[in-house]
């Protein structure tokens, strides 16, 4: 796999949301309106993957269900809004040296691109009688991608063999002798990370109240999920070490060349979304109510692991090699980069076939506190910290303050301020229409990100078929 061979993984990451993330609250349109602040707010099936202990609160809906809640986010801390729009919408426009230089500068950064897409296809929660708590189930599609490139990686992806960063080792004429010995890729690419994960998960969670005093209440909860892996790419180069592997479903249309004949390679052929991995995930949580208005929640989510068994390839550290890739010629970075990696091209990296690969899930610690004055007003403060650096996890801790306010009986407004997780400071906004049994809403994690030339951030979440029957209104 060469430096620019990572780009098909980026291409796949970009293509999915355009056709359709790491943060499972994106599929909750009310939480998105608070910028992801949710730990003490989550109810019924929304508590899955957040804090299952919230299912133990009495008085919630007897039955709650949803069909088709979707959220998506696309952000960059280094690309400008103008460049990002060119990449997304002006793919056929030719570019020259000046535009290439802008792209190199734009793709150089710790958060050059972050993408999250979450979709809850079905969610259902049922409160059990006699104080036995509640159980919830759901199916959710989760996609997350993270791109961080050092200058050398960005230069080679954009300029190929003409990249200034490779000239000291390999002049533009392939086969010529360089003036310096080529470095190890762990040095040449230091600070580069390209990560993508796409999974389909089947969840079940249960919560019950275990202490019910007048001024102090405690609920506990646990969740389990069976996960089908549709694709993963996890490439990290930092501190002189390099780790790289991928396992991609046939839908990504990757040509594995001669590796397909390797006896260690378990080819997953065919078409469509065929799983190439399976795993098990676990959640656990505690929820406290202090007095009549204060709520506190603590949970650990996405504990467990995935085992990838189909189309698994790995790459180890090695010396920088020459490439015949010529770099991009248009703003169609996606297609142009993919075209660089036909099997007749020279490669910086060499793939090895692997039987399987086990990797931890993107585990997180979630802590939240909030106040609920009444059904008309609720505020909360959340901190979510990644417990590992695997593909699909947050790139840094998330901190947010969120509020829900009902100025009218049929309208709930959500907002707040959030920061971290590779997205910077954000101003979320959400609008939810509410009746006694039905909710529908539209929200964004950062309304300012649509207008900012620097650090653009596009985010939207929506749901129109959320129903709550019985319980408190």
C-alpha positions in Angstrom: 0.0 0.0 0.0 1.6 3.4 -0.9 0.9 6.8 0.6 -1.7 7.6 -1.9 -3.1 4.1 -1.8 -4.7 5.3 1.4 -6.8 7.6 -0.6 -9.3 5.0 -1.9 -10.2 4.7 1.8 -10.7 8.4 1.9 -12.7 8.2 -1.4 -14.9 5.5 0.1 -15.5 7.7 3.1 -16.4 10.7 1.1 -18.6 8.8 -1.3 -20.9 7.3 1.3 -22.4 10.4 2.9 -22.8 11.9 -0.5 -24.8 8.8 -1.5 -26.7 8.4 1.7 -19.3 9.0 11.5 -17.9 7.7 15.3 -20.7 9.5 17.3 -23.8 7.4 17.7 -25.9 10.3 19.0 -25.9 11.8 15.5 -28.9 9.5 14.6 -30.9 11.2 17.4 -32.2 14.5 16.0 -33.0 16.0 19.4 -29.5 15.3 20.7 -27.9 16.7 17.5 -29.8 20.0 18.2 -27.9 20.1 21.5 -24.6 19.4 19.8 -24.5 15.8 21.1 -25.3 16.5 24.7 -27.4 13.6 25.7 -26.3 11.5 28.7 -29.0 12.8 31.1 -31.5 13.5 28.3 -31.7 10.1 26.6 -35.0 8.3 26.9 -36.3 4.9 25.7 -34.4 3.5 22.7 -32.3 6.7 22.6 -30.5 5.4 25.6 -28.9 2.6 23.6 -25.2 3.2 23.2 -25.5 6.3 25.4 -26.5 5.3 28.9 -28.8 2.2 29.2 -29.5 3.0 32.9 -31.9 5.7 31.7 -34.2 2.9 30.7 -34.8 2.4 34.4 -36.6 5.7 35.0 -40.3 5.1 35.7 -42.8 7.3 34.0 -41.3 7.2 30.5 -43.5 6.1 27.6 -45.0 2.7 27.8 -44.0 2.1 24.2 -41.7 4.3 22.1 -40.5 3.5 18.6 -39.0 5.2 15.5 -38.3 4.4 11.9 -35.5 6.1 9.9 -33.7 8.7 12.1 -30.6 9.9 10.3 -27.7 12.2 11.1 -24.6 13.1 9.2 -21.6 15.4 9.7 -18.7 16.6 7.5 -16.0 18.9 8.8 -12.5 20.0 8.2 -10.2 22.1 10.4 -7.7 22.8 7.6 -9.7 22.9 4.3 -11.5 26.1 3.5 -15.2 26.1 2.7 -14.3 27.1 -0.9 -11.9 24.1 -1.4 -14.3 21.7 0.2 -17.1 22.8 -2.1 -14.8 22.4 -5.1 -14.0 18.9 -4.0 -17.6 18.0 -3.5 -19.3 19.7 -6.4 -16.7 20.7 -9.1 -14.9 17.4 -9.7 -14.5 18.0 -13.5 -12.8 21.4 -13.1 -9.2 21.3 -14.2 -6.6 22.7 -11.7 -3.1 24.0 -12.1 -0.1 24.4 -9.8 -1.7 27.1 -7.7 -4.8 25.1 -6.9 -2.6 22.0 -6.2 -0.6 24.0 -3.7 -3.9 25.1 -2.0 -5.0 21.5 -1.8 -1.7 20.3 -0.3 -2.0 23.0 2.4 -5.7 22.2 2.9 -5.2 18.5 3.4 -2.2 19.0 5.8 -3.5 18.9 9.4 -4.6 16.8 12.3 -8.2 17.0 11.3 -8.2 17.5 7.6 -11.5 15.7 7.3 -13.9 14.1 9.8 -17.1 12.4 8.6 -19.8 10.7 10.6 -23.0 9.1 9.4 -25.5 7.4 11.7 -28.9 5.9 10.8 -31.3 4.2 13.1 -33.4 2.1 10.8 -35.6 0.9 13.7 -35.8 1.6 17.4 -38.3 0.2 20.0 -38.5 0.5 23.8 -41.1 -1.1 26.1 -41.6 -0.3 29.8 -42.2 -3.4 31.8 -44.9 -3.5 34.5 -44.4 -3.6 38.3 -41.2 -1.5 38.3 -39.2 -4.0 36.4 -37.6 -1.4 34.2 -37.6 -1.2 30.4 -36.0 -3.0 27.5 -35.0 -1.5 24.1 -33.9 -2.8 20.8 -32.6 -1.1 17.6 -30.7 -1.5 14.4 -28.3 1.1 13.5 -25.8 1.8 10.7 -22.7 3.6 11.8 -20.0 5.2 9.7 -17.0 7.2 10.7 -13.9 8.5 9.0 -11.0 10.6 10.1 -8.2 11.9 7.9 -5.0 13.5 9.3 -2.1 14.1 6.9 1.4 15.4 7.5 2.9 17.6 4.7 4.6 14.7 2.9 1.5 12.6 2.7 -0.6 15.5 1.4 2.0 16.4 -1.1 2.3 12.9 -2.5 -1.5 12.4 -2.7 -1.9 15.6 -4.7 1.3 15.6 -6.8 2.3 11.9 -7.1 5.8 11.3 -8.4 6.3 15.1 -8.8 5.8 15.8 -5.1 8.6 18.0 -3.8 8.8 15.8 -0.7 10.0 12.7 -2.7 12.4 14.5 -5.1 15.5 14.2 -2.8 15.0 10.4 -2.9 13.4 9.8 -6.3 13.6 12.5 -9.0 10.5 12.8 -11.2 12.0 10.4 -13.8 11.2 7.0 -12.4 14.4 4.8 -12.2 16.8 7.7 -11.7 19.1 7.5 -8.7 18.1 9.8 -5.8 20.7 11.9 -4.0 19.6 10.7 -0.6 18.7 7.2 0.7 15.0 6.8 1.1 13.6 7.1 4.7 11.4 4.7 6.5 7.7 5.4 6.0 7.3 5.7 9.7 9.4 8.8 9.5 8.2 10.1 6.1 4.5 9.9 7.1 4.9 10.7 10.8 1.6 12.3 12.1 -0.5 10.7 9.4 -3.7 8.8 10.2 -6.5 7.6 7.9 -9.3 5.8 9.6 -12.7 4.5 8.5 -15.2 2.2 10.0 -18.6 1.1 8.8 -20.8 -1.3 10.8 -24.3 -2.5 11.1 -25.3 -3.2 14.7 -28.3 -5.0 16.3 -28.8 -3.7 19.9 -30.6 -4.8 23.0 -30.5 -2.9 26.3 -32.1 -3.1 29.7 -32.4 -0.7 32.6 -34.0 -0.8 36.0 -34.2 1.4 39.1 -32.5 -0.2 42.1 -32.8 2.6 44.7 -36.0 4.7 44.9 -35.8 7.1 47.9 -37.6 10.4 48.0 -34.5 12.5 47.3 -32.1 10.0 45.8 -32.7 7.5 43.1 -30.4 5.1 41.3 -30.8 3.2 38.1 -28.5 0.7 36.4 -28.4 -0.6 32.9 -26.5 -2.7 30.4 -26.5 -3.2 26.7 -25.3 -5.7 24.2 -24.9 -5.5 20.4 -24.1 -7.9 17.7 -22.1 -6.1 15.0 -21.6 -6.9 11.3 -18.5 -5.2 9.9 -18.9 -3.8 6.4 -15.5 -2.1 6.2 -12.5 -0.9 8.1 -9.3 0.9 7.4 -7.0 1.9 10.2 -3.7 3.5 9.3 -1.7 5.3 11.9 1.8 6.6 11.8 3.1 8.3 14.9 6.3 8.5 17.0 8.3 6.3 14.7 5.8 3.4 14.6 3.4 2.4 11.8 0.3 0.3 11.9 -1.9 -0.3 8.8 -4.7 -2.8 8.0 -8.0 -2.9 6.2 -10.9 -5.2 5.5 -13.4 -3.9 2.9 -16.7 -5.3 1.7 -17.1 -6.0 -2.1 -19.1 -2.8 -2.3 -15.9 -0.8 -2.1 -14.7 -2.5 -5.4 -11.1 -2.9 -4.3 -8.8 -4.7 -6.7 -6.5 -6.9 -4.6 -4.4 -8.0 -7.6 -2.1 -10.9 -7.0 -3.0 -11.0 -3.3 -6.3 -12.6 -4.2 -4.3 -15.8 -5.0 -2.4 -15.9 -1.7 -3.5 -18.8 0.4 -3.5 -16.6 3.5 -6.1 -14.2 1.9 -9.7 -15.0 2.6 -11.4 -13.3 -0.3 -14.9 -12.0 0.2 -16.3 -11.8 -3.3 -19.6 -10.9 -4.8 -21.5 -7.6 -4.8 -23.1 -5.4 -2.3 -22.9 -5.0 1.4 -21.5 -8.4 2.4 -20.1 -8.4 5.9 -16.3 -8.9 6.2 -16.3 -9.0 10.0 -18.3 -9.7 13.1 -18.1 -8.5 16.7 -19.7 -8.1 20.1 -20.2 -4.8 22.0 -21.2 -4.0 25.5 -22.5 -0.9 27.3 -22.9 -0.3 31.0 -24.3 2.7 32.9 -25.5 4.3 36.1 -28.1 7.1 36.4 -28.7 9.2 39.5 -31.5 11.5 40.4 -30.8 13.9 43.3 -33.7 15.8 44.7 -36.4 16.6 42.1 -34.3 18.3 39.4 -30.7 17.1 39.3 -29.7 14.2 37.1 -26.3 12.6 36.8 -25.2 9.9 34.3 -22.0 7.8 34.0 -21.6 5.2 31.3 -19.0 3.2 29.4 -20.0 2.3 25.8 -18.6 0.3 22.9 -16.6 -2.0 25.0 -15.7 -5.2 23.1 -14.1 -6.1 19.8 -14.5 -6.9 16.2 -12.8 -9.7 14.3 -12.3 -9.0 10.6 -12.1 -12.1 8.5 -12.7 -11.1 4.9 -10.4 -9.2 2.5 -7.9 -8.5 5.3 -4.6 -6.9 4.3 -1.9 -5.4 6.4 1.2 -3.3 5.8 4.3 -3.0 7.9 7.0 -0.3 8.1 9.4 -0.2 5.1 11.5 2.3 3.1 9.9 4.8 0.9 9.7 3.5 -2.7 9.2 5.2 -6.0 5.7 5.6 -7.6 4.5 6.2 -11.1 1.4 8.1 -9.9 1.2 11.5 -11.6 -1.1 13.2 -9.0 -4.5 14.8 -9.5 -5.4 16.9 -12.5 -8.9 18.1 -11.4 -10.8 18.8 -8.2 -12.2 15.3 -8.5 -9.8 14.2 -5.7 -11.9 11.2 -5.0 -11.8 9.6 -8.5 -8.4 11.0 -9.5 -6.8 9.5 -6.4 -8.6 6.1 -6.9 -7.3 6.1 -10.5 -3.7 6.3 -9.2 -3.9 2.8 -7.7 -4.4 0.4 -10.6 -2.3 -2.7 -10.3 0.2 -1.5 -12.9 1.3 1.4 -10.7 4.4 1.3 -8.6 3.7 1.2 -4.8 5.2 2.9 -1.8 3.7 0.2 0.4 3.6 -3.5 0.0 0.5 -5.4 1.1 0.5 -8.6 3.0 -2.5 -11.0 3.1 -3.9 -11.9 6.6 -6.3 -14.6 7.7 -8.0 -12.2 10.2 -7.6 -9.2 12.4 -9.1 -8.5 15.8 -9.5 -4.9 16.9 -11.1 -3.1 19.8 -14.3 -1.2 19.4 -14.2 2.6 19.8 -14.8 2.6 23.5 -15.8 5.8 25.3 -16.4 7.1 28.8 -19.5 9.3 29.1 -20.2 11.6 32.0 -23.2 14.0 32.2 -25.0 16.1 34.7 -28.2 18.0 34.1 -31.2 19.8 35.6 -34.8 19.2 34.6 -37.1 21.9 35.9 -40.1 20.5 34.2 -41.2 19.1 30.8 -40.7 22.7 29.6 -37.0 23.1 30.3 -33.9 20.9 30.7 -30.2 21.6 30.6 -27.2 19.4 30.7 -23.4 19.2 30.6 -21.7 16.3 28.9 -18.1 15.1 28.7 -17.3 12.2 26.4 -13.7 10.8 26.3 -12.3 8.2 23.9 -10.8 5.2 25.7 -8.7 4.1 22.7 -7.5 5.4 19.3 -9.1 2.8 17.0 -10.9 3.7 13.8 -14.3 5.3 14.3 -13.6 6.8 17.7 -13.5 10.4 18.7 -10.1 12.1 17.9 -10.2 14.0 21.2 -12.6 14.5 24.2 -16.0 16.1 23.6 -17.4 18.7 26.0 -20.8 20.3 25.6 -23.5 22.3 27.2 -27.1 21.7 25.9 -30.6 22.9 26.6 -34.1 22.0 25.7 -36.9 24.6 25.9 -40.6 24.4 25.0 -41.9 27.9 24.4 -45.1 26.3 23.1 -46.8 23.0 23.9 -46.2 21.8 20.4 -42.6 23.1 19.9 -39.3 22.2 21.5 -36.2 24.2 20.8 -32.7 22.8 21.4 -29.3 24.6 21.5 -26.1 24.9 23.4 -22.3 25.2 22.8 -19.9 22.3 22.3 -16.2 21.7 21.5 -13.6 19.0 20.9 -13.8 15.7 19.1 -11.9 17.2 16.2 -14.6 19.7 15.3 -13.8 22.9 17.3 -16.3 25.1 19.0 -19.9 24.6 17.7 -23.2 26.3 18.1 -26.0 23.7 17.6 -29.6 24.3 16.9 -32.7 22.0 16.7 -36.4 22.3 16.2 -38.8 19.5 17.2 -42.6 19.4 16.6 -44.3 17.6 19.6 -47.7 16.1 20.1 -49.0 13.8 22.7 -47.8 10.7 20.7 -45.7 12.0 17.8 -42.4 13.9 17.3 -40.6 15.1 14.2 -37.6 17.3 14.0 -34.6 18.8 12.2 -31.3 19.9 13.7 -27.7 20.8 13.1 -24.6 20.3 15.3 -23.2 23.7 14.2 -25.2 26.3 12.3 -22.2 28.6 12.1 -20.2 25.9 10.2 -22.3 26.4 7.1 -21.1 30.0 6.7 -17.5 29.9 8.0 -14.8 30.0 5.3 -12.3 28.6 7.8 -13.0 25.2 9.4 -16.3 24.4 7.6 -18.7 22.0 9.4 -21.8 20.7 7.7 -24.2 18.7 10.0 -27.8 17.7 9.8 -30.1 15.2 11.6 -33.7 14.5 11.1 -36.5 12.2 12.1 -40.2 12.3 11.3 -41.6 9.0 12.7 -40.9 9.0 16.4 -43.8 7.9 18.5 -44.4 7.7 22.3 -47.4 5.9 23.7 -48.5 5.9 27.3 -46.5 7.2 30.3 -45.8 10.9 31.0 -46.4 13.4 28.2 
